Amino acid sequence: MDFLRGYHHEHEHHDYNAGAVPASGFRIKLSTNVPLQRHEVERAGPPPCNDLDGSSIYVGSAIFTHEDGRPKHVQPGKVGHHLNPPCHVPYGGREIGHHGRYDILIIDHAMMEWVHTSHGRIPEGRTPVEGGYEENGDRLYHAIAHVDGVRVPGKTGHHLGSAHVAFGGQEREIHENYEILCWRRRDF
């Protein structure tokens, strides 16, 4: 599976009416090799979440690579200008600060919406926005869960049976009452 082939970036021309929107949505390509500037994250629009201190948190994906640069797996997580490094993902029971390539998802509310779910289910009749994949190819989707009164972006998938978010240095699992990012239904 070549998930990165489905990635399209906000500077590329796209025609929403032609059905040219990729399954992973449009993204702002970033890297920890270049310091994150506030104006770069603000291009993604209003933040869907805020951290405990009120700082803006965006939905993103970290691209993990093999030593030769080939993509290994892509993990959905959170991006914040105040985080060091700016992209954090839930992985291996911990909150991992990712070094390397990552993207911020541009959430287009005319085409996408957060839908309530539980236990790794994709709501019936809905198509989730692709957020990444595991090393074994299992698909991952963007999720938002509430932790200590804060909305936190993370990941979900059938195989996980829950939402996983990076918070307080840990990978937190939320089994019920979280949200998955889906494409809006089109009524023609």
Contacts in CASP RR format, 6 or more apart in sequence:
PFRMAT RR
TARGET T0000
AUTHOR 0000-0000-0000
METHOD contacts of the structure
MODEL  1
MDFLRGYHHEHEHHDYNAGAVPASGFRIKLSTNVPLQRHEVERAGPPPCN
DLDGSSIYVGSAIFTHEDGRPKHVQPGKVGHHLNPPCHVPYGGREIGHHG
RYDILIIDHAMMEWVHTSHGRIPEGRTPVEGGYEENGDRLYHAIAHVDGV
RVPGKTGHHLGSAHVAFGGQEREIHENYEILCWRRRDF
1 133 0 8 1.000
1 137 0 8 1.000
2 71 0 8 1.000
3 24 0 8 1.000
3 71 0 8 1.000
3 74 0 8 1.000
3 130 0 8 1.000
3 131 0 8 1.000
3 132 0 8 1.000
3 133 0 8 1.000
4 63 0 8 1.000
4 71 0 8 1.000
4 74 0 8 1.000
6 22 0 8 1.000
6 23 0 8 1.000
6 24 0 8 1.000
6 130 0 8 1.000
7 22 0 8 1.000
7 24 0 8 1.000
7 25 0 8 1.000
7 27 0 8 1.000
7 29 0 8 1.000
7 103 0 8 1.000
8 14 0 8 1.000
8 21 0 8 1.000
8 22 0 8 1.000
8 24 0 8 1.000
8 25 0 8 1.000
8 26 0 8 1.000
8 27 0 8 1.000
9 26 0 8 1.000
9 27 0 8 1.000
9 28 0 8 1.000
9 29 0 8 1.000
9 103 0 8 1.000
10 26 0 8 1.000
10 27 0 8 1.000
10 28 0 8 1.000
10 43 0 8 1.000
10 44 0 8 1.000
10 106 0 8 1.000
12 26 0 8 1.000
14 20 0 8 1.000
14 21 0 8 1.000
14 26 0 8 1.000
16 108 0 8 1.000
16 110 0 8 1.000
16 111 0 8 1.000
21 111 0 8 1.000
23 129 0 8 1.000
23 130 0 8 1.000
24 61 0 8 1.000
24 105 0 8 1.000
24 129 0 8 1.000
24 130 0 8 1.000
24 131 0 8 1.000
24 132 0 8 1.000
25 105 0 8 1.000
25 106 0 8 1.000
25 108 0 8 1.000
25 129 0 8 1.000
25 130 0 8 1.000
26 105 0 8 1.000
26 106 0 8 1.000
26 108 0 8 1.000
27 60 0 8 1.000
27 61 0 8 1.000
27 103 0 8 1.000
27 104 0 8 1.000
27 105 0 8 1.000
27 106 0 8 1.000
28 40 0 8 1.000
28 41 0 8 1.000
28 43 0 8 1.000
28 44 0 8 1.000
28 103 0 8 1.000
28 104 0 8 1.000
28 106 0 8 1.000
29 101 0 8 1.000
29 103 0 8 1.000
30 36 0 8 1.000
30 40 0 8 1.000
30 79 0 8 1.000
30 86 0 8 1.000
30 87 0 8 1.000
30 101 0 8 1.000
30 102 0 8 1.000
30 103 0 8 1.000
30 104 0 8 1.000
31 100 0 8 1.000
31 101 0 8 1.000
31 102 0 8 1.000
32 85 0 8 1.000
32 86 0 8 1.000
32 87 0 8 1.000
32 98 0 8 1.000
32 99 0 8 1.000
32 100 0 8 1.000
32 102 0 8 1.000
33 100 0 8 1.000
36 79 0 8 1.000
36 80 0 8 1.000
36 81 0 8 1.000
36 86 0 8 1.000
38 81 0 8 1.000
40 104 0 8 1.000
41 47 0 8 1.000
41 56 0 8 1.000
41 58 0 8 1.000
41 79 0 8 1.000
41 80 0 8 1.000
41 81 0 8 1.000
41 86 0 8 1.000
41 104 0 8 1.000
43 106 0 8 1.000
44 58 0 8 1.000
44 104 0 8 1.000
44 105 0 8 1.000
44 106 0 8 1.000
44 107 0 8 1.000
45 106 0 8 1.000
45 107 0 8 1.000
47 56 0 8 1.000
47 57 0 8 1.000
47 58 0 8 1.000
48 57 0 8 1.000
48 58 0 8 1.000
48 59 0 8 1.000
48 107 0 8 1.000
48 114 0 8 1.000
48 144 0 8 1.000
48 151 0 8 1.000
48 153 0 8 1.000
49 56 0 8 1.000
49 57 0 8 1.000
49 58 0 8 1.000
49 59 0 8 1.000
49 78 0 8 1.000
49 144 0 8 1.000
49 150 0 8 1.000
49 151 0 8 1.000
49 152 0 8 1.000
49 153 0 8 1.000
50 56 0 8 1.000
50 57 0 8 1.000
50 150 0 8 1.000
50 151 0 8 1.000
51 57 0 8 1.000
51 80 0 8 1.000
51 82 0 8 1.000
51 150 0 8 1.000
52 148 0 8 1.000
52 150 0 8 1.000
53 82 0 8 1.000
55 80 0 8 1.000
55 81 0 8 1.000
55 82 0 8 1.000
56 80 0 8 1.000
56 81 0 8 1.000
57 78 0 8 1.000
57 79 0 8 1.000
57 80 0 8 1.000
57 151 0 8 1.000
57 152 0 8 1.000
57 153 0 8 1.000
58 78 0 8 1.000
58 79 0 8 1.000
58 80 0 8 1.000
58 104 0 8 1.000
58 105 0 8 1.000
58 153 0 8 1.000
59 76 0 8 1.000
59 77 0 8 1.000
59 78 0 8 1.000
59 79 0 8 1.000
59 104 0 8 1.000
59 105 0 8 1.000
59 107 0 8 1.000
59 142 0 8 1.000
59 144 0 8 1.000
59 153 0 8 1.000
59 154 0 8 1.000
59 181 0 8 1.000
60 76 0 8 1.000
60 77 0 8 1.000
60 78 0 8 1.000
60 79 0 8 1.000
60 87 0 8 1.000
60 102 0 8 1.000
60 103 0 8 1.000
60 104 0 8 1.000
60 105 0 8 1.000
60 131 0 8 1.000
60 142 0 8 1.000
60 153 0 8 1.000
61 74 0 8 1.000
61 75 0 8 1.000
61 76 0 8 1.000
61 77 0 8 1.000
61 102 0 8 1.000
61 103 0 8 1.000
61 105 0 8 1.000
61 131 0 8 1.000
61 132 0 8 1.000
62 74 0 8 1.000
62 75 0 8 1.000
62 77 0 8 1.000
62 87 0 8 1.000
62 89 0 8 1.000
62 96 0 8 1.000
62 98 0 8 1.000
62 100 0 8 1.000
62 101 0 8 1.000
62 102 0 8 1.000
63 71 0 8 1.000
63 74 0 8 1.000
63 100 0 8 1.000
63 101 0 8 1.000
63 102 0 8 1.000
63 103 0 8 1.000
64 71 0 8 1.000
64 72 0 8 1.000
64 73 0 8 1.000
64 74 0 8 1.000
64 75 0 8 1.000
64 98 0 8 1.000
65 71 0 8 1.000
65 72 0 8 1.000
65 101 0 8 1.000
66 72 0 8 1.000
72 135 0 8 1.000
73 132 0 8 1.000
73 133 0 8 1.000
73 134 0 8 1.000
73 135 0 8 1.000
73 137 0 8 1.000
74 131 0 8 1.000
74 132 0 8 1.000
74 133 0 8 1.000
74 140 0 8 1.000
75 89 0 8 1.000
75 90 0 8 1.000
75 91 0 8 1.000
75 98 0 8 1.000
75 132 0 8 1.000
75 140 0 8 1.000
75 155 0 8 1.000
76 89 0 8 1.000
76 131 0 8 1.000
76 132 0 8 1.000
76 140 0 8 1.000
76 141 0 8 1.000
76 142 0 8 1.000
76 143 0 8 1.000
76 153 0 8 1.000
76 154 0 8 1.000
76 155 0 8 1.000
77 87 0 8 1.000
77 88 0 8 1.000
77 89 0 8 1.000
77 90 0 8 1.000
77 142 0 8 1.000
77 153 0 8 1.000
77 154 0 8 1.000
77 155 0 8 1.000
77 165 0 8 1.000
77 166 0 8 1.000
78 87 0 8 1.000
78 88 0 8 1.000
78 89 0 8 1.000
78 152 0 8 1.000
78 153 0 8 1.000
78 154 0 8 1.000
78 165 0 8 1.000
78 166 0 8 1.000
79 86 0 8 1.000
79 87 0 8 1.000
79 88 0 8 1.000
79 102 0 8 1.000
79 104 0 8 1.000
80 86 0 8 1.000
80 87 0 8 1.000
83 97 0 8 1.000
85 97 0 8 1.000
85 98 0 8 1.000
85 99 0 8 1.000
85 100 0 8 1.000
86 102 0 8 1.000
87 97 0 8 1.000
87 98 0 8 1.000
87 102 0 8 1.000
88 95 0 8 1.000
88 96 0 8 1.000
88 97 0 8 1.000
88 98 0 8 1.000
88 166 0 8 1.000
89 95 0 8 1.000
89 96 0 8 1.000
89 97 0 8 1.000
89 98 0 8 1.000
89 154 0 8 1.000
89 155 0 8 1.000
89 166 0 8 1.000
90 96 0 8 1.000
90 154 0 8 1.000
90 155 0 8 1.000
90 164 0 8 1.000
90 165 0 8 1.000
90 166 0 8 1.000
90 171 0 8 1.000
90 172 0 8 1.000
91 166 0 8 1.000
91 171 0 8 1.000
92 171 0 8 1.000
93 170 0 8 1.000
93 171 0 8 1.000
94 166 0 8 1.000
94 169 0 8 1.000
94 170 0 8 1.000
94 171 0 8 1.000
95 166 0 8 1.000
95 167 0 8 1.000
95 168 0 8 1.000
95 169 0 8 1.000
95 170 0 8 1.000
95 171 0 8 1.000
96 166 0 8 1.000
97 166 0 8 1.000
105 129 0 8 1.000
105 131 0 8 1.000
105 142 0 8 1.000
105 181 0 8 1.000
107 181 0 8 1.000
110 184 0 8 1.000
111 183 0 8 1.000
111 184 0 8 1.000
112 129 0 8 1.000
112 181 0 8 1.000
112 182 0 8 1.000
112 183 0 8 1.000
112 184 0 8 1.000
113 181 0 8 1.000
113 182 0 8 1.000
113 184 0 8 1.000
114 144 0 8 1.000
114 179 0 8 1.000
114 180 0 8 1.000
114 181 0 8 1.000
114 182 0 8 1.000
115 123 0 8 1.000
115 126 0 8 1.000
115 179 0 8 1.000
115 180 0 8 1.000
115 181 0 8 1.000
115 182 0 8 1.000
116 123 0 8 1.000
116 177 0 8 1.000
116 178 0 8 1.000
116 179 0 8 1.000
117 123 0 8 1.000
117 156 0 8 1.000
117 178 0 8 1.000
117 179 0 8 1.000
117 180 0 8 1.000
118 175 0 8 1.000
118 176 0 8 1.000
118 177 0 8 1.000
118 178 0 8 1.000
119 161 0 8 1.000
119 162 0 8 1.000
119 175 0 8 1.000
119 176 0 8 1.000
120 156 0 8 1.000
120 157 0 8 1.000
120 158 0 8 1.000
120 160 0 8 1.000
120 161 0 8 1.000
120 162 0 8 1.000
120 163 0 8 1.000
120 180 0 8 1.000
121 158 0 8 1.000
121 161 0 8 1.000
122 128 0 8 1.000
122 141 0 8 1.000
122 157 0 8 1.000
122 158 0 8 1.000
122 180 0 8 1.000
122 182 0 8 1.000
123 180 0 8 1.000
123 182 0 8 1.000
125 185 0 8 1.000
126 180 0 8 1.000
126 182 0 8 1.000
126 183 0 8 1.000
126 185 0 8 1.000
127 182 0 8 1.000
127 183 0 8 1.000
128 141 0 8 1.000
128 142 0 8 1.000
128 180 0 8 1.000
128 181 0 8 1.000
128 182 0 8 1.000
128 183 0 8 1.000
129 141 0 8 1.000
129 142 0 8 1.000
129 181 0 8 1.000
129 182 0 8 1.000
129 183 0 8 1.000
130 139 0 8 1.000
130 140 0 8 1.000
130 141 0 8 1.000
131 139 0 8 1.000
131 140 0 8 1.000
131 141 0 8 1.000
131 142 0 8 1.000
131 155 0 8 1.000
132 139 0 8 1.000
132 140 0 8 1.000
132 141 0 8 1.000
132 155 0 8 1.000
133 139 0 8 1.000
133 140 0 8 1.000
134 140 0 8 1.000
134 159 0 8 1.000
138 157 0 8 1.000
138 158 0 8 1.000
138 159 0 8 1.000
139 157 0 8 1.000
139 158 0 8 1.000
140 155 0 8 1.000
140 156 0 8 1.000
140 157 0 8 1.000
140 160 0 8 1.000
141 155 0 8 1.000
141 156 0 8 1.000
141 157 0 8 1.000
141 180 0 8 1.000
141 181 0 8 1.000
142 153 0 8 1.000
142 154 0 8 1.000
142 155 0 8 1.000
142 156 0 8 1.000
142 180 0 8 1.000
142 181 0 8 1.000
143 153 0 8 1.000
143 154 0 8 1.000
143 155 0 8 1.000
143 156 0 8 1.000
143 163 0 8 1.000
143 164 0 8 1.000
143 165 0 8 1.000
143 178 0 8 1.000
143 179 0 8 1.000
143 180 0 8 1.000
143 181 0 8 1.000
144 151 0 8 1.000
144 152 0 8 1.000
144 153 0 8 1.000
144 154 0 8 1.000
144 163 0 8 1.000
144 165 0 8 1.000
144 178 0 8 1.000
144 179 0 8 1.000
144 181 0 8 1.000
145 151 0 8 1.000
145 152 0 8 1.000
145 154 0 8 1.000
145 163 0 8 1.000
145 165 0 8 1.000
145 172 0 8 1.000
145 174 0 8 1.000
145 178 0 8 1.000
145 179 0 8 1.000
146 152 0 8 1.000
146 174 0 8 1.000
146 177 0 8 1.000
146 178 0 8 1.000
147 165 0 8 1.000
147 167 0 8 1.000
147 172 0 8 1.000
147 174 0 8 1.000
148 167 0 8 1.000
150 167 0 8 1.000
152 165 0 8 1.000
152 166 0 8 1.000
152 167 0 8 1.000
152 172 0 8 1.000
153 165 0 8 1.000
154 163 0 8 1.000
154 164 0 8 1.000
154 165 0 8 1.000
154 166 0 8 1.000
155 163 0 8 1.000
155 164 0 8 1.000
155 165 0 8 1.000
156 162 0 8 1.000
156 163 0 8 1.000
156 164 0 8 1.000
156 178 0 8 1.000
156 180 0 8 1.000
160 173 0 8 1.000
161 175 0 8 1.000
162 173 0 8 1.000
162 174 0 8 1.000
162 175 0 8 1.000
162 178 0 8 1.000
163 173 0 8 1.000
163 174 0 8 1.000
163 175 0 8 1.000
163 178 0 8 1.000
163 180 0 8 1.000
164 171 0 8 1.000
164 172 0 8 1.000
164 173 0 8 1.000
164 174 0 8 1.000
165 171 0 8 1.000
165 172 0 8 1.000
165 174 0 8 1.000
166 172 0 8 1.000
END
